[in-house]
Amino acid sequence: MNKSQRRMLEGTEKHRTGRVEGEIHYLLSFEEKLLHAISTRAPLPKILNGICSALDCQIGKVISLISVTAEDACEFAPIAMEAALFGLHTFHSERVIAPDNEVLGSLEMYCCVPRCPAPREFQLIQRAVCLAAIAIKLENEGYSQCNPGRLKNRPGPGSILNWPVLMN
């Protein structure tokens, strides 16, 4: 390998490293904004929309939807059929679950080409699901405090702060 090829390879590596560092910085700043919105009890639809927007931006060429309750999950069947009419394929589907295994909702993602998430994308999805779980759980707890008889056997607000949030 001659000097010019070596310099070109080194420049490519620096560009790639800079791009990855930029993506990590962007993701962490966006995650910080979402955590702030969750902690200040911003409206749940705004938080979930922010999570979906972050996923759509970071992964690219995907459309994300988060349903809030298990009952809404049955509404995804017609959405999936409509998505197929527009040439979209199911990219990923996952339940949003609290640490106590309570189903809080679900995440559905659609893509313009049939494929599965890459490991890096899967990690982003897991972080998004964790943020959604925290936001939904806090919303449910806030509602149960207003209507004590509606939701029972829920952990107190302090327990959510002990959930593992990956900051890789």
C-alpha positions as a printed NumPy array, in Angstrom:
array([[  0.   ,   0.   ,   0.   ],
       [  1.459,   3.339,  -1.001],
       [  1.372,   6.607,   0.991],
       [ -1.623,   8.111,  -0.804],
       [ -3.703,   4.954,  -0.26 ],
       [ -2.713,   4.927,   3.415],
       [ -3.692,   8.61 ,   3.83 ],
       [ -7.018,   7.998,   2.107],
       [ -7.701,   5.03 ,   4.394],
       [ -6.766,   7.077,   7.484],
       [ -9.042,   9.928,   6.332],
       [-11.915,   7.491,   5.846],
       [-11.375,   6.074,   9.331],
       [-11.324,   9.588,  10.859],
       [-14.52 ,  10.482,   8.961],
       [-16.232,   7.284,  10.127],
       [-15.134,   7.833,  13.742],
       [-16.309,  11.456,  13.645],
       [-19.668,  10.407,  12.205],
       [-20.193,   7.764,  14.903],
       [-19.232,  10.242,  17.645],
       [-21.658,  12.775,  16.136],
       [-24.464,  10.2  ,  16.09 ],
       [-23.8  ,   9.285,  19.717],
       [-23.779,  12.962,  20.748],
       [-27.037,  13.585,  18.845],
       [-28.686,  10.522,  20.364],
       [-27.611,  11.385,  23.905],
       [-28.816,  14.982,  23.577],
       [-32.153,  13.786,  22.194],
       [-32.433,  11.184,  24.951],
       [-31.653,  13.876,  27.512],
       [-34.479,  16.026,  26.112],
       [-36.875,  13.077,  26.281],
       [-35.874,  12.283,  29.874],
       [-36.411,  15.944,  30.768],
       [-39.859,  15.874,  29.129],
       [-40.705,  12.709,  31.074],
       [-39.49 ,  14.15 ,  34.388],
       [-41.459,  17.373,  33.898],
       [-44.57 ,  15.333,  33.075],
       [-44.965,  16.654,  29.529],
       [-48.07 ,  15.313,  27.748],
       [-47.671,  11.61 ,  26.995],
       [-48.511,  11.932,  23.265],
       [-45.744,  14.533,  22.901],
       [-43.218,  12.241,  24.609],
       [-44.194,   9.158,  22.597],
       [-44.117,  11.181,  19.381],
       [-40.618,  12.377,  20.307],
       [-39.486,   8.794,  20.911],
       [-40.889,   7.683,  17.548],
       [-39.331,  10.663,  15.774],
       [-35.943,   9.884,  17.316],
       [-36.185,   6.255,  16.171],
       [-37.291,   7.252,  12.683],
       [-34.405,   9.738,  12.403],
       [-31.692,   7.473,  13.774],
       [-32.661,   4.327,  11.883],
       [-33.907,   6.004,   8.714],
       [-36.586,   4.886,   6.276],
       [-38.844,   3.602,   9.065],
       [-42.158,   4.697,  10.557],
       [-42.711,   4.036,  14.268],
       [-45.95 ,   3.891,  16.262],
       [-46.374,   3.378,  19.996],
       [-49.733,   2.326,  21.411],
       [-50.42 ,   3.087,  25.045],
       [-52.462,   0.112,  26.209],
       [-52.632,  -3.576,  25.404],
       [-56.124,  -3.059,  23.996],
       [-54.723,  -0.702,  21.344],
       [-52.424,  -3.46 ,  20.085],
       [-55.36 ,  -5.047,  18.226],
       [-55.654,  -1.794,  16.252],
       [-52.269,  -2.465,  14.665],
       [-53.618,  -5.263,  12.444],
       [-55.553,  -2.819,  10.23 ],
       [-52.609,  -0.395,  10.321],
       [-50.259,  -3.172,   9.181],
       [-52.615,  -4.057,   6.323],
       [-52.825,  -0.398,   5.269],
       [-49.046,  -0.081,   5.518],
       [-48.715,  -3.091,   3.205],
       [-50.975,  -1.326,   0.676],
       [-48.43 ,   1.494,   0.585],
       [-45.526,  -0.914,   0.165],
       [-44.367,  -0.854,   3.782],
       [-43.193,  -3.987,   5.576],
       [-43.176,  -4.788,   9.279],
       [-39.682,  -3.907,  10.491],
       [-40.053,  -4.643,  14.2  ],
       [-42.825,  -5.237,  16.711],
       [-42.396,  -5.297,  20.468],
       [-44.419,  -4.919,  23.64 ],
       [-43.651,  -2.087,  26.04 ],
       [-43.339,  -3.847,  29.39 ],
       [-42.668,  -2.536,  32.9  ],
       [-40.103,  -4.279,  35.154],
       [-42.982,  -5.995,  36.961],
       [-43.99 ,  -7.569,  33.583],
       [-47.061,  -5.372,  33.228],
       [-47.838,  -4.742,  29.544],
       [-48.031,  -0.98 ,  29.062],
       [-48.35 ,  -0.818,  25.285],
       [-46.566,  -1.805,  22.113],
       [-44.16 ,  -0.468,  19.513],
       [-44.7  ,  -1.154,  15.822],
       [-42.193,  -0.166,  13.167],
       [-42.588,  -0.289,   9.406],
       [-39.955,  -0.027,   6.691],
       [-39.984,   0.469,   2.917],
       [-37.895,  -2.681,   2.358],
       [-38.315,  -6.079,   4.028],
       [-35.514,  -6.366,   6.585],
       [-34.788,  -6.861,  10.273],
       [-33.081,  -4.421,  12.65 ],
       [-29.286,  -4.489,  12.723],
       [-27.672,  -4.883,  16.183],
       [-27.069,  -1.108,  16.478],
       [-30.677,  -0.421,  15.467],
       [-31.957,  -3.027,  17.899],
       [-30.072,  -1.292,  20.707],
       [-31.757,   2.012,  19.787],
       [-35.144,   0.279,  19.773],
       [-34.524,  -1.177,  23.242],
       [-33.636,   2.264,  24.611],
       [-36.76 ,   3.743,  23.034],
       [-38.96 ,   1.001,  24.516],
       [-37.432,   1.649,  27.957],
       [-38.135,   5.395,  27.676],
       [-41.689,   4.688,  26.516],
       [-42.235,   2.338,  29.461],
       [-41.082,   4.98 ,  31.927],
       [-43.292,   7.657,  30.356],
       [-46.384,   5.433,  30.189],
       [-45.893,   4.129,  33.728],
       [-45.563,   7.651,  35.124],
       [-48.675,   8.718,  33.226],
       [-50.616,   5.733,  34.61 ],
       [-49.428,   6.494,  38.135],
       [-50.419,  10.133,  37.797],
       [-53.859,   9.039,  36.651],
       [-54.186,   6.544,  39.499],
       [-53.326,   9.268,  42.035],
       [-56.221,  11.343,  40.671],
       [-58.517,   8.286,  40.627],
       [-57.253,   6.021,  43.436],
       [-59.821,   3.285,  42.815],
       [-59.021,   2.891,  39.112],
       [-55.515,   1.407,  39.146],
       [-54.32 ,  -0.686,  42.064],
       [-51.107,  -2.494,  42.982],
       [-48.901,   0.021,  41.198],
       [-45.38 ,   0.751,  42.458],
       [-44.685,   4.207,  43.823],
       [-43.033,   6.926,  41.712],
       [-39.623,   6.335,  43.314],
       [-39.431,   2.779,  41.978],
       [-39.344,   3.961,  38.355],
       [-36.142,   5.865,  39.047],
       [-34.487,   2.514,  39.792],
       [-35.184,   1.134,  36.296],
       [-32.075,   0.439,  34.234],
       [-31.643,   2.991,  31.44 ],
       [-28.843,   2.06 ,  29.068],
       [-26.524,   4.956,  28.318],
       [-24.045,   3.138,  26.033]])
